[in-house]
Amino acid sequence: MLNTIASITTAALAVLVAGLMLTAPATARSLAAVTSTTTDASPIASLIVSRVDETFGERAVTVSRSLGAGRGSTSAAQNVAAPAATAEPAAPAPAPAPTPSVDDARSYALAQIGAAQFSCLDALWQHESDWDPTAENPSSGAYGIAQALPAAKMASTGKDWMSNPITQVRWGLDYIAGRYGSACKAWSFWLRHYPHWY
């Protein structure tokens, strides 16, 4: 009688496990764990829980059973892990910030030194480079809006000094403040010297 109950329990549990596996596919590894927990699995359970059955996909389901056959117990216990969440695709990397324009650089300079000094700075850099960040003096090699000589001096302000007008303006304002004290004093110096330089 006890063997009959164990056989019925084993068969019913095998059908239950098969149903669970159809709704939540298992891997070969988790199926091996199921078959290894029973010492005398019934032929039905062996057919349903096959290690080589590839129809279950890749999601892992852990099923553990304790059946009465050979263990002295008629109870069955099972644990089913929730299906693994699918990974969200990685967000694309943000686009690099656009290079500021010359108008951006002019606005930056105005904000840094005010309108009175900016009028002198504007006149100075109109004559030196026409506010062209790629302007290069063919005879001296001075480069950029502020006509840095040597051009690589601007690298102290930013590694984008060759292409970023704001980096060039930042370097130029520091140069003028350190050497002349103000843009109007630099403009005055430029006007007194011929050929013009500052």
N, CA, C and O of each residue as an XYZ file, in Angstrom:
792
protein
N       0.825     -1.189      0.000
C       0.000      0.000      0.000
C       0.872      1.256      0.000
O       0.615      2.201     -0.746
N       1.899      1.257      0.838
C       2.802      2.406      0.912
C       3.541      2.606     -0.416
O       3.760      3.738     -0.847
N       3.920      1.505     -1.055
C       4.578      1.607     -2.364
C       3.637      2.176     -3.416
O       4.075      2.925     -4.289
N       2.369      1.838     -3.352
C       1.381      2.349     -4.303
C       1.213      3.859     -4.133
O       1.142      4.597     -5.115
N       1.149      4.307     -2.887
C       1.016      5.744     -2.609
C       2.263      6.480     -3.108
O       2.160      7.557     -3.695
N       3.447      5.891     -2.871
C       4.688      6.514     -3.318
C       4.739      6.597     -4.836
O       5.197      7.602     -5.381
N       4.273      5.553     -5.535
C       4.274      5.545     -7.004
C       3.312      6.595     -7.555
O       3.636      7.304     -8.508
N       2.128      6.691     -6.948
C       1.141      7.695     -7.382
C       1.682      9.099     -7.125
O       1.549      9.991     -7.963
N       2.297      9.282     -5.951
C       2.869     10.584     -5.605
C       3.982     10.940     -6.581
O       4.078     12.082     -7.031
N       4.825      9.959     -6.909
C       5.926     10.198     -7.837
C       5.394     10.578     -9.213
O       5.898     11.519     -9.824
N       4.405      9.880     -9.705
C       3.821     10.161    -11.012
C       3.162     11.539    -11.030
O       3.335     12.303    -11.981
N       2.411     11.852     -9.985
C       1.737     13.154     -9.915
C       2.751     14.287     -9.857
O       2.583     15.327    -10.494
N       3.803     14.063     -9.083
C       4.843     15.071     -8.967
C       5.595     15.248    -10.288
O       5.971     16.366    -10.642
N       5.810     14.174    -11.001
C       6.481     14.242    -12.302
C       5.663     15.076    -13.282
O       6.218     15.873    -14.039
N       4.349     14.894    -13.267
C       3.469     15.698    -14.137
C       3.531     17.162    -13.722
O       3.574     18.044    -14.579
N       3.536     17.431    -12.425
C       3.623     18.797    -11.919
C       4.936     19.442    -12.344
O       4.951     20.583    -12.805
N       6.038     18.712    -12.188
C       7.352     19.233    -12.573
C       7.389     19.510    -14.065
O       7.923     20.532    -14.494
N       6.825     18.605    -14.861
C       6.792     18.806    -16.310
C       6.018     20.075    -16.656
O       6.433     20.848    -17.520
N       4.904     20.282    -15.986
C       4.119     21.497    -16.225
C       4.887     22.750    -15.857
O       4.844     23.748    -16.576
N       5.591     22.697    -14.737
C       6.400     23.846    -14.329
C       7.511     24.125    -15.326
O       7.800     25.278    -15.645
N       8.118     23.078    -15.805
C       9.219     23.260    -16.747
C       8.748     23.809    -18.086
O       9.495     24.515    -18.763
N       7.554     23.502    -18.464
C       7.027     24.050    -19.716
C       6.742     25.538    -19.590
O       6.870     26.274    -20.568
N       6.358     25.995    -18.398
C       6.081     27.417    -18.205
C       7.323     28.200    -17.851
O       7.382     29.400    -18.116
N       8.323     27.559    -17.258
C       9.572     28.226    -16.890
C      10.714     27.295    -17.262
O      11.103     26.456    -16.450
N      11.263     27.419    -18.468
C      12.264     26.476    -18.956
C      13.465     26.352    -18.035
O      13.841     27.288    -17.330
N      14.055     25.163    -18.065
C      15.210     24.848    -17.229
C      16.449     24.643    -18.083
O      16.357     24.461    -19.297
N      17.589     24.673    -17.448
C      18.840     24.355    -18.128
C      19.182     22.904    -17.839
O      18.594     22.279    -16.957
N      20.136     22.378    -18.587
C      20.557     20.998    -18.361
C      21.082     20.822    -16.943
O      20.891     19.766    -16.339
N      21.732     21.834    -16.411
C      22.287     21.758    -15.059
C      21.184     21.623    -14.017
O      21.287     20.807    -13.101
N      20.122     22.428    -14.155
C      19.055     22.338    -13.166
C      18.276     21.045    -13.306
O      17.761     20.526    -12.316
N      18.180     20.508    -14.532
C      17.509     19.226    -14.710
C      18.303     18.105    -14.050
O      17.732     17.176    -13.478
N      19.624     18.207    -14.137
C      20.461     17.202    -13.490
C      20.243     17.230    -11.990
O      20.249     16.183    -11.342
N      20.050     18.424    -11.428
C      19.805     18.539     -9.990
C      18.501     17.848     -9.616
O      18.398     17.237     -8.552
N      17.506     17.945    -10.495
C      16.220     17.312    -10.219
C      16.369     15.801    -10.241
O      15.902     15.116     -9.331
N      17.017     15.277    -11.277
C      17.108     13.823    -11.393
C      17.999     13.232    -10.323
O      17.810     12.081     -9.931
N      18.972     13.999     -9.840
C      19.864     13.459     -8.823
C      19.220     13.411     -7.446
O      19.746     12.745     -6.554
N      18.098     14.096     -7.245
C      17.474     14.103     -5.923
C      16.607     12.876     -5.689
O      16.181     12.621     -4.563
N      16.348     12.129     -6.725
C      15.556     10.918     -6.540
C      16.454      9.717     -6.776
O      17.145      9.633     -7.791
N      16.439      8.803     -5.845
C      17.295      7.627     -6.001
C      16.649      6.589     -6.904
O      17.354      5.905     -7.645
N      15.334      6.455     -6.862
C      14.626      5.487     -7.696
C      13.524      6.225     -8.448
O      12.342      6.038     -8.157
N      13.906      7.071     -9.422
C      12.903      7.850    -10.153
C      12.029      6.916    -10.965
O      12.495      5.896    -11.474
N      10.790      7.262    -11.080
C       9.868      6.435    -11.850
C      10.154      6.598    -13.326
O      10.775      7.585    -13.718
N       9.724      5.664    -14.159
C       9.936      5.796    -15.601
C       9.282      7.049    -16.162
O       9.801      7.632    -17.114
N       8.164      7.477    -15.605
C       7.493      8.684    -16.081
C       8.359      9.896    -15.791
O       8.550     10.748    -16.659
N       8.887      9.979    -14.572
C       9.744     11.106    -14.214
C      10.994     11.113    -15.069
O      11.465     12.182    -15.457
N      11.539      9.957    -15.369
C      12.740      9.888    -16.194
C      12.466     10.390    -17.596
O      13.331     11.030    -18.194
N      11.292     10.118    -18.138
C      10.954     10.591    -19.479
C      10.745     12.097    -19.498
O      11.149     12.774    -20.444
N      10.116     12.620    -18.456
C       9.805     14.045    -18.418
C      11.040     14.864    -18.095
O      11.241     15.922    -18.691
N      11.867     14.412    -17.176
C      13.022     15.166    -16.715
C      14.265     14.561    -17.359
O      15.002     13.820    -16.708
N      14.495     14.863    -18.593
C      15.625     14.323    -19.336
C      16.717     15.370    -19.458
O      16.435     16.519    -19.796
N      17.975     14.987    -19.186
C      19.104     15.928    -19.232
C      19.342     16.439    -20.642
O      19.840     17.551    -20.814
N      19.002     15.664    -21.642
C      19.317     16.062    -23.012
C      18.156     16.768    -23.696
O      18.237     17.085    -24.882
N      17.095     17.015    -22.974
C      15.945     17.685    -23.572
C      16.272     19.152    -23.784
O      16.436     19.899    -22.819
N      16.367     19.564    -25.027
C      16.769     20.935    -25.359
C      15.577     21.879    -25.504
O      15.761     23.061    -25.794
N      14.358     21.374    -25.307
C      13.188     22.214    -25.509
C      12.954     23.199    -24.389
O      12.071     24.050    -24.493
N      13.727     23.106    -23.314
C      13.480     23.953    -22.158
C      14.189     25.286    -22.213
O      13.943     26.112    -21.333
N      15.035     25.559    -23.163
C      15.693     26.858    -23.286
C      16.812     27.055    -22.297
O      17.344     26.087    -21.753
N      17.177     28.303    -22.056
C      18.342     28.640    -21.248
C      18.026     29.202    -19.867
O      18.926     29.277    -19.031
N      16.783     29.600    -19.593
C      16.487     30.151    -18.268
C      16.552     29.062    -17.223
O      16.069     27.950    -17.436
N      17.144     29.384    -16.105
C      17.353     28.373    -15.059
C      16.161     28.297    -14.126
O      15.637     29.313    -13.670
N      15.746     27.078    -13.856
C      14.719     26.832    -12.848
C      15.267     25.750    -11.932
O      15.691     24.689    -12.387
N      15.253     26.025    -10.670
C      15.755     25.041     -9.714
C      14.564     24.325     -9.097
O      13.693     24.939     -8.482
N      14.550     23.030     -9.276
C      13.467     22.237     -8.707
C      14.113     21.173     -7.824
O      14.937     20.388     -8.293
N      13.751     21.150     -6.590
C      14.281     20.099     -5.720
C      13.116     19.286     -5.191
O      12.079     19.828     -4.809
N      13.307     17.964     -5.177
C      12.235     17.089     -4.704
C      12.783     16.109     -3.680
O      13.936     15.681     -3.736
N      11.959     15.793     -2.800
C      12.281     14.713     -1.872
C      11.111     13.749     -1.919
O      10.045     14.018     -1.365
N      11.322     12.622     -2.587
C      10.244     11.643     -2.735
C      10.458     10.492     -1.769
O      11.580     10.225     -1.338
N       9.394      9.829     -1.442
C       9.443      8.738     -0.476
C      10.256      7.541     -0.914
O      10.738      6.792     -0.065
N      10.428      7.331     -2.214
C      11.105      6.121     -2.671
C      12.526      6.070     -2.149
O      13.359      6.884     -2.545
N      12.811      5.147     -1.285
C      14.144      4.941     -0.754
C      14.542      5.926      0.325
O      15.671      5.862      0.813
N      13.662      6.837      0.719
C      14.044      7.837      1.704
C      13.201      7.766      2.966
O      13.492      8.457      3.942
N      12.207      6.977      2.963
C      11.387      6.828      4.157
C      10.432      7.982      4.380
O       9.977      8.186      5.506
N      10.113      8.745      3.341
C       9.211      9.879      3.486
C       8.262      9.889      2.308
O       8.640      9.491      1.207
N       7.046     10.332      2.517
C       6.085     10.415      1.427
C       5.778     11.854      1.062
O       4.877     12.109      0.263
N       6.527     12.819      1.645
C       6.255     14.228      1.347
C       7.082     14.682      0.156
O       8.134     14.117     -0.142
N       6.595     15.698     -0.510
C       7.323     16.266     -1.644
C       7.495     17.753     -1.398
O       6.567     18.421     -0.943
N       8.692     18.281     -1.699
C       8.954     19.715     -1.532
C       9.614     20.211     -2.798
O      10.444     19.509     -3.376
N       9.268     21.389     -3.234
C       9.907     21.942     -4.431
C      10.084     23.443     -4.281
O       9.272     24.123     -3.654
N      11.139     23.933     -4.857
C      11.437     25.368     -4.875
C      11.637     25.771     -6.320
O      12.449     25.178     -7.029
N      10.913     26.759     -6.752
C      11.047     27.224     -8.118
C      11.490     28.669     -8.067
O      10.790     29.517     -7.512
N      12.665     28.964     -8.649
C      13.180     30.334     -8.674
C      12.440     31.114     -9.744
O      12.036     30.555    -10.764
N      12.265     32.399     -9.509
C      11.617     33.254    -10.497
C      12.497     33.337    -11.745
O      13.723     33.300    -11.636
N      11.887     33.449    -12.929
C      12.691     33.566    -14.144
C      13.612     34.780    -14.053
O      13.251     35.819    -13.499
N      14.797     34.622    -14.604
C      15.760     35.722    -14.582
C      15.233     36.877    -15.419
O      14.668     36.673    -16.494
N      15.422     38.082    -14.921
C      14.988     39.265    -15.654
C      15.885     39.456    -16.867
O      17.090     39.212    -16.808
N      15.292     39.888    -17.952
C      16.108     40.138    -19.140
C      16.831     41.455    -18.957
O      16.280     42.421    -18.430
N      18.063     41.476    -19.398
C      18.889     42.676    -19.246
C      18.406     43.758    -20.197
O      18.133     43.496    -21.368
N      18.305     44.957    -19.688
C      17.949     46.097    -20.522
C      19.133     46.449    -21.408
O      20.275     46.380    -20.953
N      18.901     46.816    -22.634
C      20.042     47.209    -23.469
C      20.696     48.460    -22.896
O      20.031     49.352    -22.369
N      21.999     48.493    -23.014
C      22.747     49.641    -22.491
C      22.370     50.902    -23.259
O      22.205     50.885    -24.479
N      22.241     51.980    -22.523
C      21.922     53.256    -23.158
C      23.114     53.701    -23.980
O      24.258     53.495    -23.575
N      22.866     54.305    -25.121
C      23.998     54.766    -25.927
C      24.774     55.850    -25.190
O      24.211     56.623    -24.414
N      26.046     55.889    -25.443
C      26.895     56.903    -24.816
C      26.431     58.287    -25.269
O      26.060     58.473    -26.428
N      26.455     59.251    -24.358
C      26.026     60.594    -24.763
C      26.960     61.144    -25.830
O      28.162     60.881    -25.823
N      26.397     61.896    -26.725
C      27.199     62.505    -27.784
C      28.151     63.528    -27.167
O      27.803     64.192    -26.191
N      29.338     63.654    -27.727
C      30.263     64.646    -27.180
C      29.679     66.050    -27.338
O      28.921     66.324    -28.269
N      30.045     66.915    -26.422
C      29.548     68.287    -26.469
C      30.061     68.952    -27.745
O      31.217     68.756    -28.120
N      29.228     69.725    -28.407
C      29.688     70.383    -29.626
C      30.762     71.417    -29.305
O      30.769     72.011    -28.227
N      31.659     71.620    -30.249
C      32.703     72.623    -30.066
C      32.048     73.997    -30.055
O      31.227     74.297    -30.921
N      32.399     74.830    -29.091
C      31.814     76.171    -29.042
C      32.163     76.972    -30.301
O      33.189     76.748    -30.943
N      31.292     77.891    -30.622
C      31.525     78.748    -31.788
C      32.338     79.978    -31.365
O      32.574     80.211    -30.179
N      32.750     80.746    -32.357
C      33.460     81.998    -32.077
C      32.530     82.960    -31.339
O      32.972     83.701    -30.461
N      31.254     82.951    -31.689
C      30.300     83.808    -30.963
C      30.221     83.405    -29.495
O      30.105     84.263    -28.619
N      30.283     82.104    -29.224
C      30.310     81.641    -27.836
C      31.558     82.185    -27.131
O      31.490     82.626    -25.983
N      32.674     82.150    -27.819
C      33.935     82.629    -27.241
C      33.883     84.134    -26.985
O      34.376     84.612    -25.963
N      33.293     84.865    -27.900
C      33.152     86.316    -27.708
C      32.259     86.613    -26.498
O      32.562     87.490    -25.689
N      31.158     85.869    -26.389
C      30.257     86.043    -25.236
C      30.971     85.689    -23.937
O      30.780     86.353    -22.919
N      31.790     84.646    -23.972
C      32.553     84.253    -22.790
C      33.500     85.383    -22.374
O      33.578     85.729    -21.196
N      34.217     85.953    -23.346
C      35.163     87.032    -23.039
C      34.433     88.239    -22.459
O      34.886     88.823    -21.474
N      33.320     88.612    -23.054
C      32.529     89.747    -22.557
C      32.099     89.510    -21.111
O      32.180     90.412    -20.277
N      31.644     88.303    -20.824
C      31.205     87.983    -19.462
C      32.372     88.023    -18.473
O      32.173     88.340    -17.300
N      33.574     87.709    -18.925
C      34.732     87.675    -18.031
C      35.279     89.059    -17.710
O      35.693     89.316    -16.580
N      35.285     89.963    -18.707
C      35.966     91.249    -18.481
C      35.069     92.478    -18.554
O      35.532     93.580    -18.258
N      33.815     92.332    -18.933
C      32.902     93.479    -18.981
C      33.000     94.232    -20.312
O      33.943     94.053    -21.082
N      31.995     95.078    -20.554
C      31.858     95.762    -21.839
C      32.993     96.741    -22.127
O      33.470     96.796    -23.260
N      33.443     97.516    -21.137
C      34.486     98.527    -21.374
C      35.787     97.862    -21.824
O      36.401     98.309    -22.792
N      36.210     96.814    -21.144
C      37.440     96.117    -21.518
C      37.242     95.287    -22.794
O      38.176     95.091    -23.573
N      36.025     94.811    -22.988
C      35.781     93.983    -24.170
C      35.952     94.789    -25.450
O      36.419     94.249    -26.452
N      35.584     96.072    -25.441
C      35.741     96.867    -26.666
C      37.218     96.936    -27.071
O      37.526     96.892    -28.262
N      38.121     97.042    -26.119
C      39.560     97.037    -26.408
C      40.012     95.663    -26.866
O      40.782     95.543    -27.820
N      39.534     94.622    -26.186
C      39.907     93.256    -26.547
C      39.424     92.923    -27.954
O      40.147     92.309    -28.739
N      38.205     93.329    -28.262
C      37.634     93.055    -29.580
C      38.478     93.716    -30.669
O      38.776     93.092    -31.687
N      38.859     94.958    -30.462
C      39.691     95.654    -31.451
C      41.046     94.952    -31.595
O      41.518     94.750    -32.714
N      41.660     94.587    -30.498
C      42.957     93.910    -30.523
C      42.887     92.599    -31.299
O      43.698     92.364    -32.195
N      41.928     91.750    -30.962
C      41.868     90.434    -31.596
C      41.287     90.484    -33.007
O      41.521     89.575    -33.804
N      40.521     91.553    -33.328
C      40.106     91.736    -34.729
C      41.351     91.957    -35.595
O      41.456     91.414    -36.694
N      42.276     92.748    -35.094
C      43.495     93.034    -35.850
C      44.462     91.855    -35.846
O      45.126     91.607    -36.852
N      44.554     91.144    -34.771
C      45.498     90.031    -34.667
C      45.054     88.793    -35.459
O      45.858     88.201    -36.180
N      43.788     88.402    -35.329
C      43.353     87.130    -35.923
C      41.970     87.161    -36.540
O      41.525     86.164    -37.108
N      41.282     88.290    -36.438
C      39.886     88.387    -36.860
C      39.025     87.351    -36.137
O      38.038     86.858    -36.681
N      39.422     87.026    -34.884
C      38.728     86.056    -34.040
C      38.676     84.666    -34.695
O      37.737     83.906    -34.458
N      39.650     84.343    -35.491
C      39.703     83.037    -36.164
C      40.534     82.077    -35.313
O      41.728     82.305    -35.117
N      39.916     81.007    -34.804
C      40.664     80.083    -33.950
C      41.738     79.288    -34.695
O      42.581     78.655    -34.061
N      41.719     79.312    -36.024
C      42.745     78.598    -36.791
C      43.728     79.549    -37.470
O      44.547     79.120    -38.282
N      43.648     80.843    -37.138
C      44.553     81.826    -37.750
C      45.995     81.511    -37.364
O      46.295     81.237    -36.202
N      46.867     81.554    -38.342
C      48.284     81.297    -38.086
C      49.114     82.335    -38.814
O      48.937     82.551    -40.013
N      50.023     82.982    -38.087
C      50.916     83.962    -38.669
C      51.988     83.202    -39.455
O      52.740     82.419    -38.875
N      52.062     83.428    -40.764
C      52.996     82.646    -41.569
C      54.472     82.909    -41.247
O      55.315     82.039    -41.465
N      54.783     84.083    -40.739
C      56.196     84.372    -40.467
C      56.614     83.981    -39.043
O      57.728     83.496    -38.846
N      55.746     84.183    -38.054
C      56.144     83.884    -36.671
C      55.635     82.542    -36.167
O      56.231     81.953    -35.266
N      54.531     82.050    -36.745
C      53.914     80.811    -36.256
C      52.912     81.038    -35.142
O      52.362     80.078    -34.603
N      52.662     82.311    -34.782
C      51.649     82.601    -33.758
C      50.317     82.008    -34.229
O      50.022     81.985    -35.424
N      49.520     81.529    -33.268
C      48.347     80.739    -33.642
C      47.124     81.119    -32.819
O      47.225     81.463    -31.641
N      45.966     81.048    -33.469
C      44.685     81.163    -32.792
C      44.195     82.582    -32.613
O      44.789     83.536    -33.117
N      43.106     82.702    -31.889
C      42.455     83.990    -31.668
C      43.405     84.978    -31.013
O      43.491     86.132    -31.434
N      44.110     84.539    -29.995
C      45.006     85.431    -29.244
C      46.413     85.484    -29.844
O      47.263     86.235    -29.365
N      46.660     84.689    -30.892
C      47.971     84.616    -31.544
C      49.082     84.249    -30.551
O      50.063     84.975    -30.390
N      48.897     83.121    -29.905
C      49.879     82.615    -28.937
C      51.167     82.230    -29.666
O      51.132     81.647    -30.750
N      52.302     82.567    -29.053
C      53.606     82.242    -29.631
C      54.527     81.729    -28.534
O      54.867     82.501    -27.637
N      54.936     80.506    -28.556
C      54.519     79.462    -29.500
C      53.083     79.019    -29.207
O      52.562     79.182    -28.103
N      52.483     78.461    -30.229
C      51.068     78.089    -30.138
C      50.796     77.098    -29.014
O      49.744     77.159    -28.379
N      51.725     76.193    -28.763
C      51.522     75.148    -27.750
C      51.395     75.706    -26.339
O      51.038     74.956    -25.430
N      51.667     76.978    -26.117
C      51.455     77.573    -24.789
C      50.005     77.399    -24.337
O      49.722     77.255    -23.147
N      49.101     77.414    -25.308
C      47.674     77.323    -24.963
C      47.301     75.965    -24.388
O      46.230     75.824    -23.798
N      48.154     74.967    -24.546
C      47.875     73.635    -23.989
C      47.769     73.681    -22.471
O      47.161     72.799    -21.865
N      48.357     74.701    -21.853
C      48.258     74.826    -20.393
C      46.825     75.112    -19.950
O      46.483     74.896    -18.787
N      45.993     75.590    -20.857
C      44.605     75.905    -20.532
C      43.656     74.762    -20.885
O      42.621     74.591    -20.241
N      44.007     73.983    -21.903
C      43.145     72.861    -22.300
C      43.747     72.099    -23.454
O      44.411     72.670    -24.320
N      43.506     70.783    -23.456
C      44.078     69.982    -24.533
C      43.365     70.196    -25.867
O      43.843     69.734    -26.903
N      42.239     70.884    -25.852
C      41.508     71.180    -27.084
C      41.853     72.571    -27.633
O      41.077     73.155    -28.389
N      43.010     73.088    -27.249
C      43.407     74.458    -27.581
C      43.460     74.727    -29.082
O      43.293     75.878    -29.486
N      43.679     73.744    -29.905
C      43.778     73.985    -31.347
C      42.420     74.230    -31.994
O      42.341     74.866    -33.045
N      41.345     73.727    -31.371
C      40.041     73.804    -32.021
C      38.955     74.502    -31.209
O      37.911     74.848    -31.760
N      39.171     74.712    -29.934
C      38.121     75.274    -29.092
C      38.360     76.769    -28.860
O      39.307     77.145    -28.170
N      37.506     77.619    -29.434
C      37.688     79.061    -29.273
C      37.641     79.533    -27.820
O      38.335     80.485    -27.462
N      36.844     78.894    -26.988
C      36.764     79.330    -25.590
C      38.073     79.018    -24.866
O      38.533     79.819    -24.053
N      38.673     77.872    -25.151
C      39.974     77.559    -24.547
C      41.004     78.609    -24.956
O      41.803     79.051    -24.130
N      40.989     79.010    -26.229
C      41.927     80.033    -26.707
C      41.666     81.380    -26.045
O      42.605     82.077    -25.660
N      40.404     81.745    -25.913
C      40.064     83.021    -25.263
C      40.472     82.986    -23.791
O      41.007     83.965    -23.272
N      40.223     81.876    -23.127
C      40.617     81.749    -21.726
C      42.130     81.955    -21.575
O      42.585     82.684    -20.693
N      42.896     81.299    -22.453
C      44.349     81.465    -22.400
C      44.726     82.928    -22.689
O      45.567     83.498    -21.994
N      44.107     83.534    -23.712
C      44.412     84.915    -24.085
C      44.111     85.903    -22.970
O      44.891     86.823    -22.726
N      42.983     85.718    -22.293
C      42.635     86.617    -21.186
C      43.641     86.480    -20.040
O      44.021     87.475    -19.423
N      44.070     85.246    -19.759
C      45.081     85.040    -18.711
C      46.402     85.702    -19.104
O      47.059     86.328    -18.272
N      46.783     85.561    -20.361
C      48.027     86.156    -20.858
C      47.974     87.682    -20.724
O      48.909     88.305    -20.219
N      46.873     88.267    -21.180
C      46.723     89.732    -21.124
C      46.728     90.220    -19.680
O      47.398     91.203    -19.362
N      45.987     89.542    -18.802
C      45.933     89.963    -17.390
C      47.310     89.877    -16.747
O      47.691     90.761    -15.980
N      48.051     88.835    -17.049
C      49.373     88.669    -16.459
C      50.418     89.625    -17.003
O      51.275     90.095    -16.254
N      50.361     89.919    -18.285
C      51.393     90.755    -18.914
C      51.055     92.243    -18.899
O      51.940     93.075    -18.696
N      49.773     92.591    -19.114
C      49.390     94.004    -19.247
C      48.448     94.497    -18.157
O      48.353     95.705    -17.936
N      47.768     93.623    -17.489
C      46.831     94.026    -16.449
C      45.406     94.162    -16.941
O      44.471     93.920    -16.178
N      45.213     94.545    -18.201
C      43.862     94.691    -18.747
C      43.926     94.655    -20.273
O      44.986     94.826    -20.874
N      42.765     94.429    -20.878
C      42.691     94.383    -22.337
C      42.957     95.766    -22.936
O      43.575     95.859    -23.996
N      42.513     96.830    -22.290
C      42.737     98.173    -22.829
C      44.224     98.540    -22.791
O      44.711     99.219    -23.695
N      44.940     98.106    -21.773
C      46.380     98.354    -21.724
C      47.100     97.550    -22.814
O      48.065     98.034    -23.406
N      46.634     96.331    -23.076
C      47.226     95.524    -24.156
C      46.956     96.177    -25.507
O      47.835     96.186    -26.368
N      45.770     96.716    -25.707
C      45.403     97.385    -26.950
C      46.259     98.642    -27.131
O      46.749     98.918    -28.227
N      46.428     99.378    -26.071
C      47.266    100.580    -26.124
C      48.705    100.225    -26.495
O      49.323    100.919    -27.302
N      49.247     99.148    -25.913
C      50.595     98.694    -26.244
C      50.667     98.321    -27.721
O      51.628     98.685    -28.399
N      49.687     97.615    -28.223
C      49.645     97.177    -29.610
C      49.680     98.388    -30.550
O      50.394     98.385    -31.553
N      48.890     99.435    -30.207
C      48.827    100.622    -31.057
C      50.160    101.373    -31.107
O      50.468    101.974    -32.137
N      50.957    101.363    -30.046
C      52.224    102.090    -29.977
C      53.366    101.391    -30.711
O      54.404    102.010    -30.945
N      53.207    100.139    -31.075
C      54.296     99.396    -31.688
C      53.984     99.071    -33.145
O      52.877     98.666    -33.500
N      55.022     99.270    -33.980
C      54.859     98.905    -35.368
C      56.102     98.165    -35.805
O      57.193     98.680    -35.562
N      56.034     96.995    -36.433
C      54.784     96.288    -36.688
C      54.090     95.927    -35.383
O      54.724     95.729    -34.347
N      52.786     95.849    -35.467
C      51.971     95.670    -34.264
C      52.158     94.279    -33.668
O      52.212     93.276    -34.378
N      52.254     94.254    -32.361
C      52.314     93.018    -31.581
C      51.952     93.330    -30.146
O      51.901     94.499    -29.762
N      51.709     92.348    -29.379
C      51.444     92.538    -27.939
C      51.950     91.351    -27.167
O      51.825     91.311    -25.943
